């Protein structure tokens, strides 16, 4: 049974927030929003891709590798993630 104190996120709202933050150049907040979205919908290839892209924007290529690989794993038609 999940913890009652664990935060619950709206995956779509966190995604939209992350996209807005990414566009605004606020990469730390975008990372947080995308991770929140993935806590609810971990197999969302688009969010995985955007999290990887955000890590690249932060210069953290090592951290970008896993979400980008997941993006391709969950949607092999996501060409940008290759």
C-alpha positions as CSV (number, residue, x, y, z in Angstrom):
1,X,0.0,0.0,0.0
2,X,1.5,3.4,-0.9
3,X,2.4,5.8,1.8
4,X,-0.4,8.2,2.7
5,X,2.1,11.0,3.0
6,X,3.5,10.6,-0.5
7,X,2.7,13.5,-2.7
8,X,0.4,12.9,-5.6
9,X,1.0,14.6,-8.9
10,X,-1.2,15.3,-11.9
11,X,1.1,13.9,-14.6
12,X,-0.4,16.2,-17.3
13,X,-0.2,19.3,-15.2
14,X,3.4,18.6,-14.2
15,X,4.2,17.9,-17.9
16,X,2.7,21.3,-19.0
17,X,4.6,23.0,-16.2
18,X,7.8,21.4,-17.2
19,X,7.4,22.4,-20.8
20,X,6.8,26.0,-19.8
21,X,9.8,26.0,-17.5
22,X,12.0,24.4,-20.2
23,X,10.9,27.1,-22.7
24,X,11.7,29.8,-20.1
25,X,15.1,28.3,-19.5
26,X,14.4,27.3,-15.9
27,X,16.0,23.9,-16.2
28,X,16.1,23.0,-12.5
29,X,12.4,23.5,-12.1
30,X,11.7,21.8,-15.4
31,X,13.6,18.7,-14.2
32,X,11.6,18.6,-11.0
33,X,8.3,18.9,-12.9
34,X,9.3,16.2,-15.4
35,X,10.4,13.9,-12.6
36,X,7.1,14.5,-10.8
37,X,5.2,13.6,-14.0
38,X,7.3,10.4,-14.4
39,X,6.5,9.4,-10.8
40,X,2.9,9.0,-11.9
41,X,3.4,7.9,-15.6
42,X,7.0,6.4,-15.8
43,X,6.5,5.0,-19.3
44,X,5.6,8.3,-20.9
45,X,8.2,8.5,-23.7
46,X,7.7,12.3,-24.3
47,X,8.3,13.1,-20.7
48,X,11.4,10.8,-20.6
49,X,12.7,12.6,-23.7
50,X,12.1,16.1,-22.3
51,X,13.8,15.1,-19.0
52,X,16.8,13.9,-21.0
53,X,16.8,17.1,-23.0
54,X,16.6,19.2,-19.8
55,X,19.6,17.3,-18.4
56,X,21.5,18.1,-21.6
57,X,20.6,21.8,-21.2
58,X,22.1,21.6,-17.7
59,X,25.2,20.0,-19.2
60,X,24.6,16.7,-17.4
61,X,25.1,14.3,-20.3
62,X,25.5,11.3,-18.0
63,X,22.1,11.9,-16.4
64,X,20.5,12.5,-19.8
65,X,21.4,9.0,-21.1
66,X,18.9,7.0,-19.0
67,X,15.7,9.1,-19.8
68,X,16.7,9.3,-23.4
69,X,17.2,5.5,-23.6
70,X,13.9,5.1,-21.9
71,X,12.2,7.4,-24.4
72,X,13.3,5.2,-27.2
73,X,12.5,2.0,-25.3
74,X,8.9,3.2,-24.7
75,X,8.4,4.7,-28.2
76,X,11.0,3.7,-30.8
77,X,9.4,6.2,-33.3
78,X,10.7,9.1,-31.1
79,X,13.5,10.0,-33.5
80,X,14.9,12.9,-31.6
81,X,15.7,10.7,-28.7
82,X,18.0,8.5,-30.7
